[in-house]
Amino acid sequence: MLTALVISVLCVAGEDAFAPRVQTLAEHVVRLDAIEVAPEQEAEKQAKMADLRTRLEQGAADEAAFQALYLAIDEVRMWLWEHAAERPAIAEGTFEESDEAWQVKTPRLELRIMRAGLGLEVRTAAAAWRFRPSAADDIVLADGAVSLADAQRITAAPFMTGYSAGCMVTCEQFPERPDLAFRWTVSLIGNEVVMDLAGQGMGTALKCISWPRSIELGNAATDLTVIPRMQGMLLPGNWPQAISAEDLVNSRAFYLPWWGQIHDGRGVQTILETTSDAGGRYVHPAGGPTSVEPVWFASLGQFGHLRTIRYVFDDAATYVTMAKRFRRFVRERGEFVSLKEKLARNPALDEVIGKPVVHLGAMYHFVREAGLFNKERIEANHSLNTFDQLADGLRELKAKGIANAYVHLDGWGFYGYDNGHPDVMPVGQEQGGWGGLKRFADTCEELGYLFAVHDQYRDFYLNAVSFDERRTVTRLDGSRDEHSIWCGGPQTILSARFAPEYVRRNHDLFAAHGVKVRGAYLDVFSVVPLEENKKSGHPMTRAECAEYRRDCFDLLRARGYVVSSEEPTDYLVRSLDLVHHGPYSTSPNIGGGAATGIPVPLFNLVYHDSLLLPWDMGEDGGWGIPGGDAGRLHCLLNAGLPYVHPGATSKLISRVQEAAELARRCGTLEMVSHEFLDDTHRLQRTTFSDGTTVTVNFATKEYSIAYGTNP
């Protein structure tokens, strides 16, 4: 068709100067015919197309005729676009309002916002989820609290985009607070609901906002709450243990910024998309039910930036599908960095993957003001291993068969462990001084062990030679955190603004003295929640705190270091190679006891192939290991790195070697699944992306490993 039309046009136009231009228009007309219209308009389309072909055959004798021909074609194009059978459209959905509620409907979801009390209800094809209505403490200010339902003017208007259907709700004209206004925009996107929250007129008096309120859930065994409390837990609605927490995310209460609720296999997952000042609150009285809801903390007393929360409704949900949905979320935001990518940017990481972890301590000295000072056995307040003695212990491990290892050293500083930070140089002379530490580092290199130091740039000890209250973290009310628990006694918090240069100074000194440090552990950065500082000379938001902490790790990585911190939290995974613990929550405290809820490896289901995580190899509980559980089985189940220590028995060495081999083969792979194989929750299995399965029985301490063959 195209060829015939073009030939015809050329014959009419001859050698006319307009022939090439008319030929172009002829080609455009042929493509117009590809635009489909509704059947009832097909005849009109064909008539218009026939008219265009006739005009093209007549050609164009001059510029005016050519322009008229172009405009005629363009007019038909506009008609075809307007009547096309398939054309651009906004997302399918409707907004309706009645005396009782505002309602948004889409093919997959239905949202109702009740006018009285602002309670929400979301319906899927198989479930209805109800949110609790407004309460007296929706907005907490320094001088009182406000309920959104108390607004004298509450309106809702449709908010339709190309990808969503929704509405914007405005709450304003609050009694005694005329400047206060709160707006929340609700968008239904497929099976998800996204809410943007914005507020104004709160001055600098805001403490927090809790909105939306919690989803109602029953207290049956099948009413599960999924919470990334540390490594992760499931909380059945009828769980007999009382459990509660309120904190920012990126804390032990929420390693990850999400949680989920499941009722009879149908679930809703809550993802906090803006995390710097985001947190949550969960309350489970003994026997249930469980309540969990977002808490949006103020940033330096203000609501400040937009806050965004996403609800994912899934009628076939599990804790695994929820972990994987969050994994997709961080990947789509470009925040997921795999271990293979980290290895590419720092080849030294290969010396840690699949290697045992050796944790050593040189000197610990408790000052008399320290809360942990031993008054009953006073000599216990000082313990010492010289660098040369510790090196002998490493040689012993090498002789026992530990071919390679990652060595972490505590207590090398002037005052020993947890004392005098950040001014811990020069190296302690009691331990062996600069010369002894250099010999220790050289020994590690000779043995094929990567040497890393424990370091600290948050705790600001009053005995630090550079202590100055102007560099401390100060709250809005002028107070600051002060305690005297650890070895060095009285301390407060160093503003993260100053941490990077302290890091640079200290590690320059290692290099200047020829100490071959290959890695550094910056204590507590990745488990203590982000902090803000109101100091007028150096104010700091939590978002800025996050950047300063990342800067510390980045400048060490630039030196070829393997970088690590204490426990895993979402915002720092991209910056870290290793954390020293990713434990479960235990009761009465982290030091040991019964499991809090039902332990599940939520964190590893998201980030196993992004972060190396060691496990204790004990037989019965321990730090972050529930009582009755063998830590070595958790190590295997998670394909984690095993801890080992000088003096280990040949039996333990054999177990460490087996765990290290599993970590070597699977440590950089995604954990694709975790499952309970019986109702006791003691028989469990994990599966990795190469097909490897690890099955453990915590009751009998039996296990099996079936290595996969997938590439």
C-alpha positions as CSV (number, residue, x, y, z in Angstrom):
1,M,0.0,0.0,0.0
2,L,2.8,2.4,0.9
3,T,4.8,1.7,-2.2
4,A,1.8,2.2,-4.5
5,L,0.8,5.4,-2.9
6,V,4.3,6.8,-3.0
7,I,4.7,5.9,-6.7
8,S,1.4,7.5,-7.5
9,V,2.4,10.7,-5.8
10,L,5.7,10.9,-7.6
11,C,4.0,10.4,-11.0
12,V,1.7,13.4,-10.3
13,A,4.4,15.6,-8.9
14,G,7.0,14.7,-11.4
15,E,10.2,16.6,-10.9
16,D,8.3,19.1,-8.9
17,A,10.4,20.6,-6.0
18,F,7.6,19.6,-3.6
19,A,7.8,15.9,-4.6
20,P,10.1,14.8,-1.7
21,R,8.1,16.7,0.9
22,V,4.8,15.3,-0.5
23,Q,6.4,11.8,-0.4
24,T,7.1,12.3,3.4
25,L,3.4,13.2,4.0
26,A,2.3,10.1,2.0
27,E,4.4,7.9,4.3
28,H,2.7,9.6,7.4
29,V,-0.8,9.0,6.0
30,V,0.0,5.3,5.5
31,R,0.9,5.1,9.2
32,L,-2.2,6.9,10.2
33,D,-4.2,4.0,8.9
34,A,-2.7,1.9,11.8
35,I,-4.7,3.8,14.4
36,E,-7.7,1.7,15.3
37,V,-11.1,3.2,16.1
38,A,-14.3,1.8,17.6
39,P,-16.3,-0.3,15.1
40,E,-19.0,2.3,14.8
41,Q,-16.5,4.9,13.6
42,E,-14.7,2.7,11.2
43,A,-16.7,3.9,8.2
44,E,-16.0,7.5,9.0
45,K,-12.3,6.7,9.4
46,Q,-12.1,5.1,6.0
47,A,-13.9,8.0,4.3
48,K,-11.4,10.5,5.8
49,M,-8.4,8.3,4.8
50,A,-9.8,8.0,1.2
51,D,-10.1,11.8,1.0
52,L,-6.5,12.1,2.2
53,R,-5.2,9.7,-0.5
54,T,-7.1,11.6,-3.2
55,R,-5.5,14.9,-2.1
56,L,-2.1,13.3,-2.0
57,E,-2.5,12.1,-5.5
58,Q,-3.2,15.7,-6.6
59,G,0.1,16.8,-5.1
60,A,1.0,20.3,-4.2
61,A,1.9,23.0,-6.7
62,D,3.1,25.6,-4.3
63,E,3.9,26.3,-0.6
64,A,0.3,27.3,0.3
65,A,-1.1,24.0,-1.3
66,F,1.5,22.0,0.6
67,Q,0.7,23.6,3.9
68,A,-3.0,23.0,3.3
69,L,-2.3,19.3,2.6
70,Y,-0.3,19.0,5.8
71,L,-3.0,20.7,7.9
72,A,-5.7,18.4,6.3
73,I,-3.6,15.3,7.3
74,D,-3.1,16.7,10.8
75,E,-6.8,17.3,11.2
76,V,-7.5,13.7,10.5
77,R,-4.7,12.7,12.9
78,M,-6.3,14.7,15.7
79,W,-9.7,13.0,14.9
80,L,-8.1,9.6,15.0
81,W,-6.3,10.2,18.3
82,E,-9.6,11.5,19.8
83,H,-11.5,8.4,18.6
84,A,-8.8,5.8,19.0
85,A,-10.0,2.5,20.4
86,E,-7.1,2.6,22.9
87,R,-5.9,5.9,24.1
88,P,-4.2,7.5,27.2
89,A,-6.4,7.5,30.3
90,I,-6.0,8.1,34.0
91,A,-6.1,5.1,36.3
92,E,-9.5,3.5,36.6
93,G,-11.3,4.5,39.7
94,T,-14.0,6.7,41.2
95,F,-14.4,9.1,44.1
96,E,-17.8,9.4,45.9
97,E,-19.0,11.0,49.0
98,S,-22.1,10.5,51.2
99,D,-23.3,11.7,54.6
100,E,-21.4,8.8,56.2
101,A,-18.1,8.5,54.3
102,W,-15.8,9.4,51.4
103,Q,-15.2,6.5,49.2
104,V,-12.6,5.6,46.5
105,K,-13.1,2.5,44.4
106,T,-10.7,0.8,41.9
107,P,-10.8,-2.6,40.3
108,R,-8.8,-4.1,43.1
109,L,-9.5,-2.0,46.2
110,E,-12.2,-0.1,47.9
111,L,-11.4,2.6,50.5
112,R,-13.8,4.2,52.9
113,I,-13.0,7.2,55.2
114,M,-15.7,7.7,57.8
115,R,-16.7,11.3,58.4
116,A,-17.3,10.5,62.0
117,G,-14.0,9.7,63.7
118,L,-12.0,9.4,60.4
119,G,-11.8,5.6,60.7
120,L,-10.6,3.9,57.5
121,E,-11.7,0.6,55.9
122,V,-9.9,-1.0,52.9
123,R,-11.6,-3.9,51.1
124,T,-9.9,-6.4,48.8
125,A,-11.5,-9.2,46.9
126,A,-11.3,-11.5,50.0
127,A,-10.8,-9.3,53.1
128,A,-11.7,-6.2,54.9
129,W,-9.2,-4.3,57.0
130,R,-10.3,-1.6,59.4
131,F,-8.2,1.1,60.9
132,R,-8.9,2.5,64.3
133,P,-10.4,6.0,64.2
134,S,-8.8,9.2,65.3
135,A,-7.7,9.4,69.0
136,A,-6.8,12.2,71.4
137,D,-3.1,11.8,70.8
138,D,-3.0,11.9,67.0
139,I,-0.8,15.0,67.2
140,V,1.4,15.4,70.3
141,L,2.8,18.9,70.9
142,A,5.0,20.2,73.7
143,D,2.0,21.8,75.3
144,G,-0.8,19.2,74.7
145,A,-2.3,16.9,72.1
146,V,-4.8,17.1,69.3
147,S,-7.2,14.7,67.7
148,L,-7.7,15.1,63.9
149,A,-11.4,14.5,64.4
150,D,-11.6,17.7,66.5
151,A,-11.0,19.8,63.4
152,Q,-14.0,22.0,62.8
153,R,-13.5,21.7,59.0
154,I,-12.7,18.4,57.4
155,T,-12.9,18.1,53.7
156,A,-12.0,15.5,51.0
157,A,-11.6,16.1,47.3
158,P,-10.8,13.6,44.5
159,F,-7.1,13.2,43.7
160,M,-6.7,11.3,40.4
161,T,-3.4,10.7,38.7
162,G,-2.4,8.7,35.7
163,Y,-1.4,5.8,37.9
164,S,-3.8,6.0,40.9
165,A,-7.2,7.0,42.1
166,G,-7.6,8.7,45.5
167,C,-8.4,11.7,47.5
168,M,-6.9,14.5,49.6
169,V,-8.3,15.0,53.1
170,T,-7.8,18.3,54.8
171,C,-8.2,18.8,58.6
172,E,-8.1,22.4,59.7
173,Q,-9.7,25.0,62.0
174,F,-8.8,23.3,65.3
175,P,-10.1,24.8,68.5
176,E,-7.5,27.0,70.1
177,R,-5.0,26.1,67.3
178,P,-6.2,28.2,64.3
179,D,-2.9,27.9,62.4
180,L,-2.8,24.1,62.5
181,A,-3.7,22.2,59.4
182,F,-3.0,18.6,58.4
183,R,-3.4,17.1,55.0
184,W,-3.2,13.5,53.9
185,T,-3.3,12.4,50.3
186,V,-4.5,8.8,49.7
187,S,-3.6,7.0,46.4
188,L,-4.9,3.5,45.5
189,I,-2.3,1.9,43.1
190,G,-3.1,-1.7,42.2
191,N,-3.3,-3.6,45.4
192,E,-1.5,-0.9,47.4
193,V,-2.5,2.3,49.2
194,V,0.1,5.1,49.4
195,M,-0.4,8.0,51.8
196,D,1.4,11.3,51.8
197,L,1.2,13.3,55.1
198,A,1.8,17.0,55.4
199,G,1.2,19.5,58.2
200,Q,1.6,23.1,59.0
201,G,1.1,25.6,61.7
202,M,2.8,23.6,64.5
203,G,5.7,25.9,65.0
204,T,8.6,24.1,66.8
205,A,6.4,22.5,69.4
206,L,5.7,19.2,67.6
207,K,6.8,15.9,69.2
208,C,5.1,13.3,67.0
209,I,2.1,12.4,64.9
210,S,0.5,9.0,64.9
211,W,-1.4,8.6,61.7
212,P,-3.0,6.5,60.3
213,R,-3.9,4.7,63.5
214,S,-3.4,0.9,63.9
215,I,-5.2,-1.8,61.9
216,E,-7.6,-3.9,64.0
217,L,-6.5,-7.5,64.4
218,G,-7.9,-10.2,66.6
219,N,-6.3,-12.4,69.2
220,A,-6.5,-15.8,67.5
221,A,-3.4,-17.9,66.8
222,T,-4.0,-17.2,63.1
223,D,-3.9,-13.4,63.7
224,L,-0.1,-12.9,63.1
225,T,1.8,-9.7,63.4
226,V,5.2,-9.7,61.5
227,I,7.7,-7.3,63.1
228,P,11.4,-6.8,62.2
229,R,12.2,-6.5,65.9
230,M,16.0,-7.2,65.6
231,Q,16.4,-10.2,63.2
232,G,12.6,-10.7,63.2
233,M,9.6,-12.2,65.0
234,L,6.1,-13.4,64.5
235,L,3.6,-12.5,67.1
236,P,0.4,-14.6,67.2
237,G,-2.7,-12.7,68.4
238,N,-3.0,-15.0,71.5
239,W,0.7,-15.0,72.4
240,P,1.0,-15.2,76.2
241,Q,3.9,-12.9,76.6
242,A,3.4,-9.1,76.9
243,I,5.6,-7.3,74.3
244,S,5.8,-3.6,73.4
245,A,8.1,-1.0,72.0
246,E,8.1,2.5,70.6
247,D,11.1,3.8,68.8
248,L,12.5,5.2,65.5
249,V,13.1,2.7,62.8
250,N,16.7,1.6,62.3
251,S,16.7,0.5,65.9
252,R,16.4,-2.8,67.7
253,A,12.6,-2.2,67.7
254,F,12.7,-2.0,63.9
255,Y,15.8,-3.1,62.1
256,L,13.7,-2.5,59.0
257,P,11.1,0.2,58.3
258,W,8.1,-2.1,57.8
259,W,5.8,-4.5,59.6
260,G,2.9,-6.8,58.6
261,Q,-0.3,-8.3,59.8
262,I,-1.9,-11.5,58.6
263,H,-5.4,-12.9,59.3
264,D,-6.2,-16.4,58.0
265,G,-3.6,-16.1,55.2
266,R,-4.6,-12.6,54.0
267,G,-2.3,-9.8,54.8
268,V,-1.4,-6.1,54.8
269,Q,2.1,-4.9,55.0
270,T,3.1,-1.4,56.1
271,I,6.2,0.2,54.6
272,L,7.5,3.5,55.9
273,E,9.0,5.1,52.8
274,T,10.4,8.2,54.4
275,T,12.5,6.9,57.3
276,S,14.7,9.6,58.7
277,D,12.2,10.7,61.3
278,A,9.9,7.7,61.1
279,G,9.1,5.1,63.8
280,G,6.5,2.8,65.1
281,R,4.7,1.7,68.2
282,Y,3.5,-1.9,68.9
283,V,1.7,-3.1,72.0
284,H,0.8,-6.7,72.7
285,P,-0.7,-7.3,76.2
286,A,-0.4,-10.9,77.4
287,G,-3.0,-12.9,75.3
288,G,-3.3,-10.1,72.8
289,P,-4.5,-8.6,70.6
290,T,-1.6,-6.8,68.9
291,S,-1.7,-3.1,68.0
292,V,1.0,-1.6,65.7
293,E,1.0,1.8,64.1
294,P,3.4,4.5,62.6
295,V,4.8,7.3,64.7
296,W,6.2,10.3,62.7
297,F,8.6,12.1,65.0
298,A,9.3,15.8,64.7
299,S,12.5,17.0,63.0
300,L,13.9,19.6,65.3
301,G,10.4,20.3,66.6
302,Q,8.8,20.6,63.1
303,F,6.9,18.2,60.8
304,G,9.1,19.5,58.0
305,H,9.3,17.2,55.1
306,L,6.6,15.1,53.5
307,R,6.0,11.7,55.2
308,T,5.0,8.8,53.1
309,I,3.6,5.4,54.1
310,R,2.6,2.4,51.8
311,Y,0.1,-0.4,52.6
312,V,0.4,-3.5,50.5
313,F,-2.7,-5.7,50.6
314,D,-2.2,-9.3,49.6
315,D,-4.9,-12.0,49.9
316,A,-2.1,-14.7,49.9
317,A,0.4,-13.2,52.3
318,T,3.2,-14.8,54.3
319,Y,6.1,-13.3,56.3
320,V,8.3,-14.4,53.4
321,T,6.3,-12.6,50.7
322,M,6.4,-9.5,52.9
323,A,10.1,-9.6,53.3
324,K,10.4,-10.0,49.5
325,R,8.1,-7.1,48.8
326,F,10.4,-4.9,51.0
327,R,13.4,-6.3,49.2
328,R,11.8,-5.2,45.9
329,F,11.2,-1.8,47.4
330,V,14.8,-1.1,48.4
331,R,16.0,-2.5,45.0
332,E,13.7,-0.2,43.1
333,R,15.0,2.8,45.1
334,G,18.6,1.9,44.2
335,E,19.5,1.3,47.9
336,F,20.3,-2.4,47.6
337,V,24.0,-3.2,47.1
338,S,24.9,-6.8,46.9
339,L,28.0,-8.4,48.5
340,K,29.2,-9.2,45.0
341,E,29.0,-5.5,44.1
342,K,30.8,-4.7,47.4
343,L,33.5,-7.2,46.6
344,A,34.0,-5.6,43.2
345,R,34.6,-2.2,44.8
346,N,36.8,-3.7,47.6
347,P,38.6,-7.0,46.8
348,A,39.7,-7.3,50.4
349,L,36.2,-8.4,51.2
350,D,37.1,-11.8,49.7
351,E,39.3,-12.4,52.7
352,V,36.2,-12.3,54.9
353,I,33.5,-14.1,52.9
354,G,33.3,-17.7,54.2
355,K,35.9,-17.1,56.9
356,P,35.6,-17.5,60.7
357,V,35.5,-14.4,62.9
358,V,37.9,-14.2,65.8
359,H,37.0,-11.6,68.5
360,L,39.9,-10.7,70.8
361,G,40.3,-8.2,73.6
362,A,43.5,-6.5,74.8
363,M,42.7,-4.4,77.8
364,Y,39.5,-3.6,79.7
365,H,39.7,-1.1,82.6
366,F,36.6,0.0,84.5
367,V,36.9,3.4,86.2
368,R,35.3,3.7,89.7
369,E,32.4,5.8,88.3
370,A,31.4,3.2,85.8
371,G,28.1,1.5,86.4
372,L,29.7,-1.9,85.7
373,F,32.5,-1.3,88.2
374,N,32.8,-4.5,90.2
375,K,32.8,-3.6,93.9
376,E,32.8,-7.2,95.1
377,R,35.9,-8.3,93.3
378,I,37.8,-5.2,92.7
379,E,40.7,-6.8,90.7
380,A,38.1,-7.8,88.1
381,N,38.0,-4.2,87.0
382,H,41.2,-4.5,85.0
383,S,42.1,-7.3,82.6
384,L,45.0,-7.4,80.2
385,N,46.3,-9.5,77.3
386,T,49.3,-8.1,75.5
387,F,49.4,-7.9,71.7
388,D,52.1,-10.5,71.7
389,Q,50.0,-12.9,73.8
390,L,47.0,-12.4,71.5
391,A,49.3,-13.1,68.5
392,D,50.3,-16.4,70.1
393,G,46.6,-17.3,70.4
394,L,46.2,-16.7,66.7
395,R,49.1,-19.0,65.9
396,E,47.4,-21.6,68.0
397,L,44.2,-21.3,65.9
398,K,46.3,-21.6,62.7
399,A,47.9,-24.8,64.0
400,K,44.4,-26.2,64.8
401,G,43.3,-25.8,61.2
402,I,41.8,-22.3,60.9
403,A,43.5,-21.4,57.7
404,N,42.0,-18.0,57.2
405,A,40.0,-15.7,59.5
406,Y,38.7,-12.2,60.2
407,V,40.3,-10.8,63.4
408,H,38.5,-8.1,65.4
409,L,40.5,-6.5,68.2
410,D,39.0,-4.6,71.2
411,G,40.9,-2.6,73.8
412,W,43.9,-1.5,71.9
413,G,43.6,2.2,72.8
414,F,45.4,4.3,75.4
415,Y,42.8,3.6,78.2
416,G,41.6,0.2,76.8
417,Y,38.1,-0.7,75.7
418,D,35.3,1.8,75.7
419,N,37.2,4.6,77.4
420,G,38.4,8.0,76.3
421,H,36.7,8.1,72.9
422,P,37.2,9.6,70.4
423,D,40.7,10.5,71.7
424,V,42.1,7.0,72.1
425,M,45.6,7.5,70.6
426,P,48.4,6.7,71.2
427,V,48.0,2.9,71.4
428,G,48.1,1.6,75.0
429,Q,51.6,0.9,76.3
430,E,50.4,-1.7,78.8
431,Q,49.1,-3.8,75.8
432,G,52.4,-3.4,74.0
433,G,52.4,0.1,72.5
434,W,52.8,1.0,68.8
435,G,55.5,-1.6,68.3
436,G,53.4,-4.4,69.8
437,L,50.3,-3.5,67.7
438,K,52.5,-3.4,64.6
439,R,53.8,-6.9,65.4
440,F,50.2,-8.1,66.0
441,A,49.1,-6.7,62.6
442,D,52.1,-8.3,60.9
443,T,51.3,-11.6,62.5
444,C,47.8,-11.5,61.1
445,E,49.2,-10.8,57.7
446,E,51.6,-13.7,57.9
447,L,48.8,-16.1,59.0
448,G,46.5,-15.0,56.3
449,Y,44.1,-13.3,58.7
450,L,42.5,-9.9,58.0
451,F,43.1,-7.6,60.9
452,A,40.3,-5.1,62.0
453,V,40.1,-2.8,65.0
454,H,37.1,-1.9,67.2
455,D,36.5,1.8,67.1
456,Q,33.9,4.3,68.5
457,Y,32.8,7.8,67.4
458,R,29.5,8.2,69.1
459,D,30.2,7.9,72.8
460,F,31.8,11.1,73.9
461,Y,33.7,10.4,77.2
462,L,34.2,13.3,79.6
463,N,37.8,12.1,80.0
464,A,38.4,12.6,76.3
465,V,41.1,15.2,75.9
466,S,39.1,17.1,73.3
467,F,35.8,17.0,75.3
468,D,33.7,20.1,74.7
469,E,30.0,20.4,75.3
470,R,29.6,22.4,72.1
471,R,30.2,19.2,70.2
472,T,27.7,17.2,72.1
473,V,24.2,16.2,70.9
474,T,21.7,18.5,72.6
475,R,17.9,18.1,72.7
476,L,15.4,20.9,71.9
477,D,14.9,21.5,75.6
478,G,18.7,21.9,76.2
479,S,19.3,18.6,77.9
480,R,21.6,15.9,76.7
481,D,22.0,12.1,77.2
482,E,24.4,11.4,80.0
483,H,25.3,8.2,81.7
484,S,28.2,6.3,83.3
485,I,27.7,2.6,82.4
486,W,30.7,1.5,80.4
487,C,34.3,1.1,81.2
488,G,35.3,4.7,80.9
489,G,32.5,6.0,83.1
490,P,30.8,9.5,82.5
491,Q,29.9,10.1,78.9
492,T,27.5,11.8,76.6
493,I,27.1,11.8,72.8
494,L,29.3,13.3,70.1
495,S,27.4,15.0,67.3
496,A,27.9,12.9,64.1
497,R,28.9,16.2,62.4
498,F,32.4,15.9,64.0
499,A,32.8,12.1,63.6
500,P,34.4,11.9,60.1
501,E,37.4,14.0,60.9
502,Y,38.1,12.1,64.1
503,V,38.0,8.9,62.1
504,R,40.4,10.4,59.6
505,R,42.8,11.6,62.3
506,N,42.9,8.3,64.1
507,H,43.4,6.1,61.1
508,D,46.0,8.4,59.7
509,L,47.9,7.7,62.9
510,F,47.7,3.9,62.3
511,A,49.2,4.4,58.8
512,A,51.9,6.8,60.1
513,H,53.1,4.1,62.6
514,G,53.1,1.4,60.0
515,V,50.2,-0.6,61.5
516,K,48.5,-2.5,58.7
517,V,44.9,-2.2,59.7
518,R,42.7,-3.8,57.1
519,G,39.2,-3.3,58.6
520,A,37.4,-1.1,61.2
521,Y,34.3,-1.7,63.3
522,L,32.6,1.6,64.2
523,D,30.6,0.7,67.2
524,V,26.8,1.3,67.6
525,F,26.4,3.5,64.5
526,S,24.2,0.8,62.9
527,V,22.0,0.1,65.8
528,V,21.5,3.3,67.8
529,P,18.7,5.3,66.1
530,L,19.6,8.4,64.2
531,E,20.0,11.5,66.3
532,E,19.3,15.2,65.9
533,N,21.1,18.2,67.5
534,K,19.6,21.6,68.2
535,K,23.0,23.4,68.7
536,S,22.6,26.7,67.0
537,G,26.2,26.6,65.7
538,H,26.0,23.1,64.4
539,P,22.3,22.0,64.1
540,M,21.8,18.5,62.7
541,T,18.7,16.6,61.5
542,R,18.4,12.9,61.6
543,A,18.8,12.7,57.9
544,E,22.1,14.6,58.2
545,C,23.2,12.3,61.0
546,A,22.7,9.4,58.6
547,E,24.9,11.0,56.0
548,Y,27.7,11.8,58.5
549,R,27.7,8.2,59.7
550,R,27.9,6.9,56.1
551,D,30.8,9.4,55.5
552,C,32.8,7.6,58.3
553,F,32.4,4.2,56.6
554,D,33.0,5.6,53.1
555,L,36.3,7.3,54.0
556,L,37.6,4.0,55.5
557,R,36.5,2.0,52.5
558,A,38.4,4.4,50.4
559,R,41.5,3.2,52.2
560,G,40.7,-0.4,51.3
561,Y,39.2,-1.3,54.7
562,V,36.5,-3.9,55.3
563,V,34.0,-1.8,57.2
564,S,31.6,-3.1,59.9
565,S,29.4,-2.1,62.8
566,E,27.4,-3.7,65.6
567,E,24.0,-4.8,64.4
568,P,22.2,-4.4,61.0
569,T,19.8,-1.6,60.3
570,D,18.3,-0.8,56.9
571,Y,19.8,2.6,56.1
572,L,23.4,1.5,56.6
573,V,23.3,-1.9,54.8
574,R,24.5,-0.3,51.6
575,S,27.5,1.1,53.4
576,L,28.6,-1.9,55.4
577,D,30.3,-5.2,54.6
578,L,29.8,-6.8,58.0
579,V,28.0,-6.5,61.3
580,H,29.0,-8.5,64.3
581,H,25.5,-9.6,65.4
582,G,22.1,-9.9,63.8
583,P,20.4,-11.5,66.8
584,Y,16.9,-12.3,67.9
585,S,15.1,-10.4,70.6
586,T,15.2,-12.3,73.9
587,S,13.6,-11.8,77.3
588,P,14.2,-10.5,79.9
589,N,17.1,-8.8,78.0
590,I,19.4,-9.2,75.0
591,G,21.9,-11.0,77.2
592,G,19.8,-14.2,77.0
593,G,16.6,-15.7,77.9
594,A,13.4,-16.9,76.1
595,A,12.6,-15.8,72.6
596,T,10.4,-12.8,72.2
597,G,7.6,-14.0,70.0
598,I,8.5,-16.6,67.3
599,P,11.9,-15.9,65.8
600,V,12.1,-15.6,62.0
601,P,15.0,-14.3,59.9
602,L,13.2,-11.4,58.3
603,F,16.3,-9.3,58.0
604,N,18.2,-12.1,56.2
605,L,15.2,-12.7,53.9
606,V,15.8,-9.2,52.7
607,Y,19.5,-8.6,53.0
608,H,21.3,-12.0,53.3
609,D,23.3,-11.4,50.0
610,S,24.1,-7.8,51.0
611,L,25.7,-8.1,54.4
612,L,27.9,-10.6,56.2
613,L,26.6,-11.7,59.6
614,P,28.4,-13.9,62.1
615,W,26.8,-16.2,64.7
616,D,27.9,-17.6,68.0
617,M,28.6,-21.3,67.9
618,G,27.3,-22.2,71.3
619,E,24.9,-25.0,72.3
620,D,22.3,-23.3,74.4
621,G,21.3,-19.7,74.0
622,G,23.5,-16.7,74.6
623,W,23.7,-13.1,73.5
624,G,20.8,-12.7,71.1
625,I,20.2,-16.4,70.9
626,P,17.0,-17.8,72.5
627,G,17.5,-20.1,75.4
628,G,17.3,-23.8,74.3
629,D,18.6,-22.9,70.8
630,A,22.1,-23.9,69.6
631,G,23.7,-20.8,68.1
632,R,25.6,-23.0,65.7
633,L,22.3,-24.1,64.2
634,H,21.3,-20.5,63.6
635,C,24.7,-20.0,62.0
636,L,24.0,-22.9,59.6
637,L,20.4,-22.0,58.9
638,N,21.5,-18.5,57.9
639,A,24.7,-19.6,56.1
640,G,26.4,-17.1,58.4
641,L,30.0,-16.7,59.5
642,P,31.0,-18.7,62.5
643,Y,32.8,-17.2,65.6
644,V,35.8,-19.1,66.8
645,H,38.3,-18.3,69.6
646,P,41.8,-19.5,70.7
647,G,41.4,-22.5,72.9
648,A,38.6,-23.9,70.8
649,T,38.3,-27.7,70.9
650,S,38.9,-29.9,67.9
651,K,35.2,-30.6,67.8
652,L,34.3,-26.9,67.7
653,I,37.0,-26.3,65.1
654,S,35.4,-29.0,62.9
655,R,32.0,-27.4,63.2
656,V,33.5,-24.0,62.5
657,Q,35.1,-25.3,59.3
658,E,31.8,-26.8,58.1
659,A,29.9,-23.6,58.8
660,A,32.6,-21.5,57.0
661,E,32.4,-23.8,54.0
662,L,28.6,-23.3,53.8
663,A,29.1,-19.5,54.2
664,R,31.7,-19.6,51.4
665,R,29.3,-21.2,49.1
666,C,26.1,-19.5,50.1
667,G,27.1,-16.3,51.9
668,T,26.7,-14.1,48.9
669,L,23.4,-15.7,47.8
670,E,19.8,-14.6,48.4
671,M,17.9,-16.4,51.1
672,V,14.8,-17.1,49.0
673,S,12.8,-18.9,51.7
674,H,12.4,-19.8,55.3
675,E,9.8,-22.2,56.5
676,F,8.6,-24.1,59.6
677,L,8.3,-27.8,59.0
678,D,6.1,-28.6,62.0
679,D,3.8,-26.9,64.4
680,T,6.4,-26.7,67.2
681,H,8.5,-24.2,65.2
682,R,11.6,-26.2,66.1
683,L,12.1,-27.8,62.7
684,Q,13.0,-25.2,60.1
685,R,14.4,-24.9,56.7
686,T,16.0,-22.2,54.6
687,T,16.6,-22.2,50.9
688,F,19.2,-20.2,49.0
689,S,19.1,-19.0,45.4
690,D,21.4,-21.8,44.1
691,G,19.0,-24.4,45.4
692,T,20.9,-25.2,48.6
693,T,18.7,-26.1,51.5
694,V,19.6,-26.2,55.2
695,T,17.3,-28.0,57.6
696,V,17.8,-27.8,61.4
697,N,16.0,-29.3,64.3
698,F,16.5,-27.1,67.4
699,A,14.9,-29.8,69.6
700,T,17.2,-32.6,68.7
701,K,20.2,-30.4,67.4
702,E,20.2,-32.4,64.2
703,Y,20.7,-30.7,60.8
704,S,21.3,-31.5,57.2
705,I,22.7,-29.5,54.3
706,A,21.8,-30.3,50.7
707,Y,24.0,-28.2,48.4
708,G,22.3,-26.9,45.2
709,T,23.4,-27.1,41.7
710,N,21.7,-24.0,40.2
711,P,24.1,-21.4,38.8
